[in-house]
Amino acid sequence: MKRLLLLTAIFLTACGPSQEEKEEIAIISCNIMSESRNMDGAVRIKEINAAREKMGEDAFLGLDDAIKQSFEYGLCRELVLNDPDYIDKLTATLEIELARLKAEEEEREKRAKAARIEREKQAVEREADRMEWELIRKALMANPRQVAHILLFEPTAEVIEEIQVKIDAGVEFALLAMDYSEDFGSAESGGDLGYTSGETFPEAFEKALAGLEVGQVSEPINTDAGTHFIKLLDIKK
């Protein structure tokens, strides 16, 4: 009987810890190192080798950077266990990380390119607007235009629609200016502002005016002064 017990003890000692026990040892070792991230590298190496000794595994001969890398990619347990597939798992994880970083970089480059294209487009549009405005100014300077307007400082949509309906119905513009315009200086004269050669009023106002035929009224035009209904009264030839 004593001989049987002795043989059993020798057999268990030779077998070493079970896989489940090894897993537990590895988890405890990783927890110790994780909770003491600021520990010296030599201490981490000592800890991992103590765990491997308990498991009957070969000593860890790598550098502390390899241990820190295993934490970074969630593979500490595999490293402590001396998992034969550790390198393959680390390689696969690194490939996934590299693919993620590459995708992020490509997305950044895509956004940067889109932003650059948009800036260039806006620059082209600004230049086109500038050139268009220069042509309009030259036309206005050559042929000054007499203009009348109805100015509304902060109109509601209902008021704008009401005026537009009356304009469309043929109500005399001068009467509408007297009734609605908040530019009291011109309202008494039916909204008449006199002649402009392209430099008297805001750019949006002058551009709208340049596109009108004599007797025509613009759609509502917004400037810093407010909202305008503009009527072209005359063009000097």
ABEGO torsion letter per residue (X at the ends): XAAAAAAAAAAAAAAEBBAAAAAAAAAAAAAAAAABAABBAAAAAAAAAAAAAAAGBBBBABBAAAAAAAAAAGAAAAAAAGBAAAAAAAAAAAAAAAAAAAAAAAAAAAAAAAAAAAAAAAAAAAAAAAAAAAAAAAAAAABBBBBBBBBBABBBAAAAAAAAAAAAAGBBAAAAAAAABABAAAAAAGGBAEBBAGAABBAAAAAAAAABBBGBBBBBBBBAAEBBBBBBABBBX
